[in-house]
Amino acid sequence: MKRLIRMLAVIAVIWALCYTVIILFLLGESLLVTLSGKPLPQSTVQVQGTTLSIPAEYFESTWKHHTKYNEFSAIDVPTFPVNVAAGSTLFLTFDQTPKEITFIEQGNELNHWIRLDHAHHTIAAPDTPGIYTYLYSASWFEGSVSYVIKIKVQ
């Protein structure tokens, strides 16, 4: 009987230690994110073969456990479209290297959206003239941020 009680006591201690480690790990990660001094990352889009740099507007973010939503839809974000040559290659750049780019979407004046391949962090501007809105998102240890740019293909 004493052996059974000792075994149960050992199991209880091991369980308590495992539970404590898990709680400390979860709180530790949350605390690291909260204490991180990194500001919200900024992004620009570089047009290949030019010195043109398009500053991206913040759209939505979840950063250090704080979420901000935009009051506009992405297509209605009040930013002026930048003139870009048809077929230009646009490179997404960030002032802090993201873990990953989670998506890139292209919208046109009719609010029709398509998801683009985001594997290479690039956007191929359309050949058809018009105004296009791009919504893209990236993630970091501290959270994720979505950005908007608009281009005018002539």
Wavefront OBJ file of the C-alpha trace (Angstrom):
o trace
v 0.000 0.000 0.000
v 2.860 2.389 0.853
v 4.392 1.626 -2.520
v 1.156 2.597 -4.291
v 0.961 5.860 -2.332
v 4.594 6.686 -3.205
v 3.952 5.917 -6.868
v 0.860 8.150 -6.892
v 2.838 10.904 -5.140
v 5.599 10.664 -7.781
v 3.030 10.788 -10.592
v 1.357 13.815 -8.962
v 4.704 15.631 -8.663
v 5.627 14.850 -12.277
v 2.195 16.016 -13.459
v 2.512 19.251 -11.455
v 5.974 19.923 -12.898
v 4.781 19.305 -16.454
v 1.771 21.563 -15.907
v 4.035 24.288 -14.466
v 6.443 24.065 -17.398
v 3.593 24.338 -19.911
v 2.085 27.357 -18.115
v 5.491 29.064 -17.872
v 6.141 28.413 -21.561
v 2.803 29.914 -22.580
v 3.185 32.899 -20.257
v 6.815 33.320 -21.283
v 5.972 33.572 -24.976
v 3.162 36.003 -24.242
v 5.461 38.053 -22.023
v 8.210 38.093 -24.670
v 5.749 39.381 -27.269
v 4.449 42.050 -24.893
v 7.930 43.219 -23.897
v 9.293 43.214 -27.441
v 10.380 46.694 -28.442
v 9.668 46.188 -32.134
v 7.343 48.802 -33.609
v 4.773 47.966 -36.273
v 6.761 47.007 -39.414
v 6.653 49.327 -42.412
v 6.511 48.151 -45.997
v 7.258 49.620 -49.391
v 6.956 48.214 -52.872
v 9.911 48.708 -55.209
v 9.357 48.852 -58.971
v 12.039 46.802 -60.736
v 14.399 48.779 -62.952
v 13.392 52.136 -61.453
v 13.998 54.169 -58.324
v 10.242 54.244 -57.714
v 9.278 53.177 -54.216
v 5.591 52.942 -53.305
v 4.915 53.361 -49.564
v 2.289 50.908 -48.366
v -0.572 51.968 -46.125
v -1.399 49.958 -43.015
v -4.671 48.105 -43.443
v -5.071 45.831 -40.416
v -2.762 44.549 -37.725
v -2.542 42.236 -34.778
v 0.642 43.299 -33.032
v 1.659 42.442 -29.472
v -1.871 41.212 -28.751
v -3.520 44.461 -29.968
v -5.741 44.298 -33.046
v -6.572 47.274 -35.266
v -9.068 47.104 -38.109
v -9.369 49.606 -40.934
v -12.607 51.552 -41.216
v -12.485 51.207 -45.018
v -12.538 48.191 -47.277
v -9.156 47.646 -48.948
v -10.409 48.998 -52.269
v -11.583 52.208 -50.544
v -8.420 52.984 -48.561
v -7.759 56.670 -49.298
v -4.409 56.491 -51.059
v -3.435 57.780 -54.485
v -2.508 55.263 -57.169
v 1.099 55.421 -58.357
v 1.738 55.272 -62.116
v 3.436 52.023 -63.093
v 4.323 50.677 -66.526
v 2.305 47.697 -67.739
v 3.928 44.371 -66.868
v 6.306 45.874 -64.269
v 7.612 43.639 -61.509
v 6.911 44.956 -58.015
v 8.987 43.749 -55.033
v 7.534 43.745 -51.508
v 10.051 45.060 -48.977
v 9.874 45.477 -45.209
v 11.959 47.312 -42.616
v 11.821 44.123 -40.497
v 12.208 40.724 -42.138
v 8.915 38.813 -41.836
v 8.604 35.116 -41.024
v 6.388 34.798 -44.071
v 4.139 36.636 -46.457
v 0.757 35.062 -45.875
v -1.102 36.328 -48.935
v -1.203 38.847 -51.783
v -4.501 39.814 -53.414
v -5.225 42.033 -56.399
v -8.449 44.023 -56.682
v -9.648 46.130 -59.559
v -12.007 49.094 -59.812
v -14.984 46.723 -59.845
v -13.959 45.323 -56.435
v -13.162 41.940 -57.995
v -10.351 40.214 -56.039
v -7.964 37.443 -57.040
v -5.341 35.762 -54.895
v -1.825 35.882 -56.323
v 1.181 33.595 -55.904
v 3.191 35.044 -53.021
v 6.121 32.620 -53.011
v 8.605 35.146 -54.430
v 7.417 38.332 -52.669
v 6.718 39.893 -56.071
v 3.737 41.210 -57.975
v 3.485 41.348 -61.753
v 1.594 44.493 -62.737
v -1.183 43.787 -65.240
v -0.875 44.648 -68.924
v -4.409 46.073 -69.040
v -4.664 49.800 -68.181
v -6.583 50.621 -65.018
v -6.304 51.203 -61.300
v -5.424 48.167 -59.206
v -5.379 47.727 -55.439
v -3.065 45.233 -53.774
v -3.696 43.885 -50.296
v -0.929 41.795 -48.758
v -0.146 40.432 -45.335
v 3.002 39.302 -43.556
v 3.656 37.775 -40.149
v 6.325 38.152 -37.477
v 6.816 36.681 -34.008
v 4.924 39.685 -32.567
v 1.932 39.360 -34.900
v 0.761 40.106 -38.433
v 0.183 43.218 -40.513
v -1.777 43.775 -43.722
v -0.872 46.539 -46.164
v -2.481 48.248 -49.170
v -0.985 49.906 -52.240
v -2.656 51.191 -55.386
v -1.148 51.403 -58.830
v -2.331 52.899 -62.093
v -1.278 50.955 -65.168
v -1.139 53.179 -68.263
l 1 2 3 4 5 6 7 8 9 10 11 12 13 14 15 16 17 18 19 20 21 22 23 24 25 26 27 28 29 30 31 32 33 34 35 36 37 38 39 40 41 42 43 44 45 46 47 48 49 50 51 52 53 54 55 56 57 58 59 60 61 62 63 64 65 66 67 68 69 70 71 72 73 74 75 76 77 78 79 80 81 82 83 84 85 86 87 88 89 90 91 92 93 94 95 96 97 98 99 100 101 102 103 104 105 106 107 108 109 110 111 112 113 114 115 116 117 118 119 120 121 122 123 124 125 126 127 128 129 130 131 132 133 134 135 136 137 138 139 140 141 142 143 144 145 146 147 148 149 150 151 152 153 154
